[in-house]
Amino acid sequence: MTKVLVVDDEQEIRKLSEEILRSVGYDVSSCDSVKSALEYLKQNKVEVIVSDFNMPDGTGTELFDTIDNPEYQRDGIRKVLVTANLKEDIPKENYHAFVKKPYTIEDLLNAIRGGAN
């Protein structure tokens, strides 16, 4: 079973994403901040991270950059960035897929599975 970490400071969106992903068979955990996600990832392995871009303590791309450091040794994690406004200056190499809010279930699942965005 694929392990997914959802990171979003908005509780309603985080919980809805968890429910959707569990309903289609993913093993899902969630965190409400960049800091809590980093703490979680020190102790747990995941195959996919679905992260909101803009959170009070940092961005999804900062989270992705940090987990690429040797301290976390988390190679091969699929990184899905979720946001209402994608800025042009965010380098595409910081994430594998982008999902624009509001998104459909199909949008989210395609991004996680590596399909077209």
C-alpha positions as CSV (number, residue, x, y, z in Angstrom):
1,M,0.0,0.0,0.0
2,T,1.4,3.4,-1.0
3,K,2.1,5.7,1.9
4,V,1.1,9.3,1.3
5,L,1.8,12.3,3.5
6,V,-0.6,15.3,3.1
7,V,0.8,18.6,4.3
8,D,-1.7,21.6,4.5
9,D,-2.3,24.2,7.1
10,E,-6.0,24.3,6.3
11,Q,-7.7,21.5,8.3
12,E,-10.7,21.1,6.1
13,I,-8.6,20.6,3.0
14,R,-6.2,18.3,4.8
15,K,-9.0,16.1,6.2
16,L,-10.8,15.9,2.9
17,S,-7.7,15.0,1.1
18,E,-7.0,12.2,3.7
19,E,-10.5,10.8,3.3
20,I,-10.4,10.8,-0.5
21,L,-7.0,9.1,-0.6
22,R,-7.9,6.5,2.0
23,S,-11.1,5.7,0.1
24,V,-9.1,4.6,-2.9
25,G,-6.6,2.6,-1.0
26,Y,-3.7,4.8,0.1
27,D,-2.2,4.7,3.5
28,V,-2.4,8.4,4.5
29,S,-0.9,10.5,7.3
30,S,-1.1,14.3,7.5
31,C,0.7,17.3,9.0
32,D,-0.4,20.9,9.4
33,S,2.9,22.6,8.8
34,V,6.3,22.3,7.2
35,K,7.9,21.9,10.7
36,S,5.5,19.0,11.7
37,A,6.1,17.4,8.3
38,L,9.9,17.5,8.7
39,E,9.5,16.0,12.2
40,Y,7.2,13.3,10.9
41,L,9.6,12.4,8.0
42,K,12.6,12.0,10.4
43,Q,10.7,9.0,11.8
44,N,8.6,7.7,8.9
45,K,9.0,6.8,5.3
46,V,6.5,7.8,2.6
47,E,6.3,7.3,-1.1
48,V,4.4,10.5,-1.9
49,I,4.1,14.0,-0.3
50,V,1.1,16.1,-1.3
51,S,1.9,19.6,0.0
52,D,0.2,22.9,-0.1
53,F,2.5,25.7,-1.4
54,N,1.9,28.5,1.1
55,M,1.8,27.8,4.8
56,P,2.5,30.0,7.8
57,D,5.9,28.5,8.5
58,G,7.2,28.0,5.0
59,T,6.4,26.7,1.5
60,G,5.8,23.3,0.0
61,T,8.9,23.8,-2.1
62,E,11.0,24.6,0.9
63,L,9.8,21.3,2.4
64,F,10.7,19.5,-0.8
65,D,14.2,21.1,-0.8
66,T,14.8,20.2,2.8
67,I,13.9,16.5,2.4
68,D,16.4,16.3,-0.4
69,N,19.2,16.9,2.1
70,P,21.2,13.9,3.3
71,E,19.8,14.3,6.8
72,Y,16.4,12.9,5.6
73,Q,17.8,10.5,3.0
74,R,14.4,10.3,1.3
75,D,15.2,9.5,-2.3
76,G,12.4,8.6,-4.6
77,I,9.6,10.5,-2.9
78,R,7.0,11.8,-5.4
79,K,6.4,15.4,-4.6
80,V,3.0,16.9,-5.5
81,L,2.6,20.7,-5.0
82,V,-1.0,22.0,-4.4
83,T,-1.8,25.7,-4.6
84,A,-4.4,28.2,-5.8
85,N,-1.6,30.4,-7.4
86,L,1.4,28.9,-9.0
87,K,4.1,31.5,-9.3
88,E,6.2,31.5,-12.4
89,D,9.5,31.6,-10.4
90,I,9.0,28.3,-8.7
91,P,11.5,25.9,-10.4
92,K,9.8,22.9,-11.9
93,E,12.6,20.6,-10.5
94,N,11.3,21.2,-7.0
95,Y,8.3,19.0,-7.5
96,H,7.0,16.2,-9.8
97,A,3.4,17.4,-10.2
98,F,1.3,20.4,-9.6
99,V,-2.4,20.5,-8.8
100,K,-4.3,23.8,-8.9
101,K,-6.9,24.5,-6.2
102,P,-9.8,23.9,-6.4
103,Y,-9.0,20.4,-7.7
104,T,-11.0,17.3,-8.6
105,I,-10.4,13.9,-7.2
106,E,-9.1,12.9,-10.6
107,D,-6.6,15.8,-10.7
108,L,-5.2,14.7,-7.3
109,L,-5.0,11.0,-8.2
110,N,-3.4,11.7,-11.5
111,A,-0.7,13.8,-9.9
112,I,0.0,11.2,-7.3
113,R,0.1,8.3,-9.8
114,G,2.3,10.3,-12.2
115,G,-0.3,10.9,-14.9
116,A,-0.8,14.0,-17.0
117,N,-1.3,17.4,-15.2
